[in-house]
Amino acid sequence: MSRAKVIPGAPAFWRLGDSAPPGGAHAALVPGALAPMLPLELPDRLRGMARERVAGRQLVEQLAMPAAGFEMRPYTAKGKKQWSRALITDPEQEAAWRKALRPGCVSVLPDYLALPAAEGLWTIELSGGMVRARLAPGDGFTAEPELALEMLAVAAPPGAVLRLGDASEQLDGFLAGLEVKLLSDPAALRKAGFSVLRWADATGGINLKDPPSALYDRLRGKLLRWRVAVVCSVLALALWMGLVALETRRLQADAVRDGDRAEALVRTHFVPAGPILDVRAQVTAALEAASGPAEPLAEALPALTRLQIAAPLLTADTLRLPVASYRADTGLVATVEAQDFAALDRLVEDLQAADFIVEQLDSRAQQEGGVVARLRLELAQ
């Protein structure tokens, strides 16, 4: 319990299987020898599930056992963008630990992760014939004294050692030989210049209370709940788009039908011969002709006469009239060359002012300069 007081934010500790646990929230500690933390060599570019898959394959080779024979939990050290160590446990052993939990348990951890952790600090505890060591925020183990000494001998020496638990001549002699500051009271860590990690950072996201698949199961459950809403939304959108498409086709069909009806009416009552270029203008001209003195319709004028009427405008200023043609289905079409598009626009305005209905079939700039356009001409009256 004393360690919980020196680790900021830590709950009370209870070793799984000991006497009755604390009445409130507590963390259950399991033997660290059954949950070792192993280093991995992983490229920094790997992220997410890809990183976990590569780590799993490395562990299969290191442990010489199938992937189903162990559970892996990444340990994310504070300040590190990527994890490079993983906690390994036996799935059946994990299940047994979870069955032995008591109400109020908030997390299950290997006992070495419950030791105070700080950069440059070793925390060594001997209890029950086992050595628990925290060599760095992301490194620790639980082992027999002989094996622990071998592991400590190959580790980088610390700036100081916090020595807890039972005395051991062999272990204490090794630590004294490091020639670093030896502390026996966790309360002295701050005075010695060490900032002990808070509980959330010290655990590195490790919690054996739930199986590793629990997170993915929760995500899968959320996705299943959302799936119905998404499917309904997609169906509603598809239905709406189908209705819009049907309405669009109906409106297009109505427009074509109404256009055919309007053209038939114009042909029957207003423009019995010749092309229908501008329904509004031609109908207006026909009505004015019908309400005024009887004059021969412009449509009855020969094409040559209509060209003679338009010729002064088509050849005015810098305009040229290279070609003019007449066909029954197209009417009178004049090919005009102008200095620029502005001059072409003025020509169209002049022709309209002279009671011509003008349809510009095409226009383009010429490589040698100027523009050329094809104009369909009809007299309004």
Salt bridges, closest charged atoms under 4 A:
GLU94 OE2 - ARG73 NH1 2.37
GLU94 OE1 - ARG98 NH1 2.78
ASP111 OD2 - ARG15 NH1 3.19
ASP111 OD2 - ARG132 NH1 3.46
GLU125 OE2 - ARG3 NH1 2.69
GLU125 OE1 - ARG132 NE 3.21
ASP139 OD1 - ARG85 NH1 3.40
ASP172 OD1 - ARG163 NE 2.62
ASP201 OD2 - LYS78 NZ 3.74
ASP217 OD1 - ARG220 NH1 2.71
GLU247 OE2 - ARG250 NH2 2.40
ASP254 OD2 - ARG250 NH1 2.97
ASP254 OD1 - ARG257 NH1 3.42
ASP258 OD1 - ARG257 NE 3.40
ASP329 OD2 - ARG327 NH2 2.82
GLU337 OE1 - ARG320 NH1 2.34
GLU359 OE1 - ARG376 NH1 2.98
ASP362 OD2 - ARG374 NH1 2.92
GLU378 OE1 - ARG306 NH1 3.14
